[in-house]
Amino acid sequence: MSARAIDEPHRVSSQLELLFDLTFVVAIAAVTAQFAHGIADGHALAGLVPFLQVFFAIWWAWMNFTWFASSYDTDDAAYRLLTMVQMAGVLVLAAGVPAAADHSDYRAVTFGYLIMRIGLVAQWLRAGADDAASRRTALRYAAGISLMQAAWALRLVLSETGTLPPSAQLPFFAGLAALELAVPRWAERTRPTNWHPHHIAERYGLFTIILLGESVLAATRSVEGAIKADEVSGSLVLIAVSGLALLFALWWLYFLAPAGEGLSVRRHRSYLWGYGHYGLFAALAALGAGLEVAVEQTGHDLNTSPLAVCYAVAIPVGVFLVLLWMVHASILARPVIHPAVTLGCVTMILLLPLATSRTGVPAAVAAIAVVCTLAIIVTIAPKPRARRAAALAE
């Protein structure tokens, strides 16, 4: 269980990592569908906190495995079997999403999380036993993760017995989440792990694609329902095409920055970059829910207003653009997307829903897609100085 080299050439995601990611497709689809139901029923704000809490569990579980695998992916039989244990935990967690979102029942989510932690702690103990140079770091990880899992189990017991009042449950959750984020910083104070910057960048990129794919799936479910009900209209076609164009634009913007190179040069900024992706990933998952409701409202009367539906699309897009600039700025000397472009696009996107009463939801979604497309054009278009330099070179 020796650590892999930081500068290992041609390091890419393994087939096991890709299979592991597929289990998260189920979990993300579950939490996105539940949030979409909340938006459609007019309870978007009430459903936001459970959505963010469950998504934190999903994201943090994926994060823990991803960074460990970047350092210690030995791909032997024990490693594969312990990874399978973690995959089983993800599926249990996904099964508990509806109960957590609808009734604040986190028993299945906590149990799934426990299964995942058993596999991960065993992996760190193996690393501690075999890698003498990083033994203290590995044992710190194992101890920190075990203590945090005990704390999550205690929270569940206190909530189920009524000892922890409802008003204190959210602050308690936030405190435990903050302690979870502190475990890697504490563990790696003795010796940093050998994570591979280009491998990490690729893993995050693949998870971004999974979230974008979930948005496509969410919108497709509503389109399929409209086709079965023979309710296909021009508005449905417009919003479906606009939603696809919007997701394509966000994909383009995300992959404009060379994250692998940035992480190689600024490894000390990895926490800002990695943790910043929580909000970015959550925004993409919320966008999937918003697009699903936006497509659904073209043929049905929902309990929520068209303005709320538009903001269910606009706010996640705005949050995504802001956080995308922030995570890029944390590892790049000069952000690829200019701050003025980000600010201008976010301002327009948040103002567009105000015209929904006159334009309708499909037109608003189309306009949001156009704004994101303009951000790409402005960013990749050659600047006048670059054009003059190219002309002189010729």
Buried (B, 14 or more C-beta within 10 A) or exposed (E): BBBBEBEEEEBEBBEBBEEBBEBBBBBBBBBBBBBBBBBBBEBBEEBBBBBBBBBBBBBBBBBBBBBBBBBBBBEEEEBEEBBBBBBBBBBBBBBBBBBBBEEEBBEBBBBBBBBBBBBBBBBBBBBBEBBEEBBBBBBBBBBBBBEBBEBBBBBBEBBEEEEBEEEEBEEBBEEBBEBBBEBBEBBBEEBBBBBBBBBBBBBBBBBBBBBBBBBBBBBBBBBEBBEEEEEBEEBBEBBBBBBBBBBBBBBBBBBBBBBBBBBBEBBEBBBBBBBBBBBBBBBBBBBBBBBBBBBBBBBBEBEBEBBBBBBBBBBBBBBBBBBBBBBBBBBBEEBBBBEEBBEBBBEBBBEBBBBBEEBBBBBBBBBBBBBBBBBBEBBEEEEEEEEEEEEEEE
